[in-house]
């Protein structure tokens, strides 16, 4: 992962975005937004960065790809797609405390669709 040291991490509040009304709009990466995809918006990390996001509230983790910029509200550190929020079990909460770090090879295998 370019420009992100393997020992980099961040801790803070994550929220989710991506209602069906936003489906089809272009993301910062140029990809078409899909609320069901496992993607995220981060203000600074390189687009295409793969991250492991761990919810402190639910104990669940998900691997996402940064394909957009944000969040732009409050002190949140990452915005997750609705699909990623669903995997973490935080859809009803709206926001939760998370730990994020670069995805490892074993995270990629564990999160592959079955």
N, C-alpha and C positions, 0 to 999 in steps of 0.2 A: 504494500500500500504506500503510494508515494507521499513523502513529506509528513508521515505520521509515525513517530517512533513506536516500537512495539510495546513499550512500557507506559505510553500515554494513557490517561484515563480522565474521566470527568464525572462529577457527582452533582446532582441537582434535580430540578423538576422537569419532567417531560409531560407534554400534552399531545393530543392527537388532532388531526385535521383531515379534511377530505370527505366532505359530504358528497352525495351523489350529484349534487349541483355542480361540483368542481370537476367531475369526471370529464376527461378529454382536454382539459386546458394544458398548455405547455408548462413544464417545470423548468427550473434554471438550467438543467442539463440538456434541455431540448426534447426530452422524452414526454410522451403523453401521460398525464397523471391518471393513475388507476388506484382508487381508494382501497382496493383489495390486495394490491401488491405489497410486498414487505420493503417499504421505502421510508425515508425520513428526510427532514429538512434540518440542516445545521448551518449556523452563521458563517463558519470559517473553514471547516474541513474540506479537503478537495472533493469535488463531485466524483462519484464512483467509489468512495471509501466504504468498505464493509465494516459494520460495527456490531458488536454484541451489546444488546441493551438488556439490563437485568432490573426487574421491578423489585424494589425492597418490600413493597406491600404484599405482592402475590407470590414472590419467590420464583416467578417464571422468567425465562429469557427468550429473546428472539434475535436473529441476525437480520439486519436491514442494510440497504444500500442508500447512501446519501445521494439524492438526485435533485434536491431543491434547497433553497435558502430560507432561513427563518430559525427559530420563531421570532416574532416581532412584538410579543406581548409579555410584559412583566419581566421576570428574571428566569424564564424558562431556558433550558439549555438545548433542547431538541424537540421537534414536532414529529410525531410518528403518523404514518398512514393509519387509516381505520383498520386495515388488515393486520398491521403490526400491533396496534392497541388491542385488538381482539385476541391475538395470540398471547399477549401479556395479561389478559384478563382485566383491562382497565377501561373498557369502553364506557361503562356507567359512571366511573369516577371522573373522567375527563382529564385529570392530571394526577401524577403520582411521582414519588421520589425514585430516581433510577441511578444506576451506575452504568457508564458506557465506556467501552474500550475497543481497540481494534479486534475484529473477529479473528479467531485462530482457525487453523485447518480443521480441528475436531469440532468446532462450532458449525462450520460450513456443512460437514457431514451430518451432524445431528439435526440441522434445520432443513435439510433437503426434503422436498415434497415426497410423500409416499404414495 
